[in-house]
Amino acid sequence: MRDDPTFVEQIQRDLQDVRWLGPEEIRSRARRRSQRKIVVATVVLALAGVSAAAVAAPGKFPSPALPAASASPTRSEITTDALLQPADLAQPVGVQLSQSGLGEPVRLEDMLGYCRTSQALPEGWQISRWSRSQTLLREHPPRVQVNKHVLVTQDLFRLTPAAATQVFASLDDLVAPCAEWLNVGPIMTAQGTRTGEVLHRWSVVQRGFAGDDAAILRDSLTAARDLETGQPLGNDPSPILLAVVRVGDTVSVLRLGDDGTEAELVQLAVAAAARMCAAANPPC
């Protein structure tokens, strides 16, 4: 059939009748599809909340509404004023990057999650309803290369009240399998890729210093060691530090740049808790 000229001519005529979409129309259709997905996801979340309320009290009429003067509106989406602001930082902020999301996991730290999954354990993250994230970058003169330019990253989540409380109730169990974890894998060096090992020691080192609940998690890790030569590949790095803060049904995860200290992280966590009052249920 491939050698039949009549068949080939018919294919060519058919192709002439095909209308190919231009680049602008393709992009326009993609945007419309993305918008429809967001609307559908929001409607599903709203219906899920209505269904949960109906199941919780079958066959009962709702309680009378509180007077307008005493009722507190329930906050849902997280606005940018609930995040840390440049004025909360001791160093000048050059750039503030932000994005929002739906149904995101409350991911405390990727390496902590990898430690658990490498031991055939679930990551253990709670799932949020709404979230907003930001990165604050150091201010520096134009055309000047700055290696350590990240001042702080912040992920702010709204969860169900039970899930928000569970984030802190499960912290010790979450960290316990990684209290002393040897990670082996490829490491890039000036001489090429080597196989190395790094010893991670995760722990919860502070609690209860901000908001309704708070904790500092620390990963005290060693320098990578070359498995072939037994020699260290560099110096011991600074510990990985992150703060977790809860105010009502909101939870914030804060991470400083490479040169940040634990004391600075605690100060920012306190400032973050004050800002979170603008989003929390119940209100502060």
Protein Blocks (a to p, Z undefined) as FASTA:
>chain_A
ZZmmklmmmmmmmmmmpccddfklmmmmmmmmmmmmmmmmmmmmmmmmmmmmmmmmghia
cdddddfklpccddfbdcfklpccfklpmbdcfbdcddddehiacdfblklmmmmmmnop
aehiacdfbdcdddddddddehiacfblcfbdcddddddfklmmmmmmmmmmmmmmmmpc
cdddddddfkbccddddddddddfbghkacjbdcdddddddddddfklopaebjdddddd
dddddehjbccdddddfkbcfklmmmmmmmmmmmmmmmpccdZZ
